[in-house]
Amino acid sequence: MTFKIELPGTFEESLQESLKEMYRASLEQARRDYAMNQEILTIQQAMKFLNCSRNTLMKYVNEYGLKVSKIENKMYVRKKDIYQFLKENELNQGGI
């Protein structure tokens, strides 16, 4: 005995689009995860890591001393320097 189900063609198209979107989202998440696991970040990656704008990141560099390296007009930030910067700028919980 064979059991067969026929589905409308629009269902197959919809299913293919859903799978493509899931694949795209998974790849993007993998790229983000990989970038966040690196020890040296580009400015764009550092912005994502800190969840801030370029202007805010540059303020951290210029006014608050976050260390960056500049090589051939590209800037890089070590993740350990970001952690150190955050530690140095912690607020006392009782003072907020």
Order of alpha helices (4+ residues) and beta strands (2+ residues): alpha-beta-alpha-alpha-beta-beta-alpha
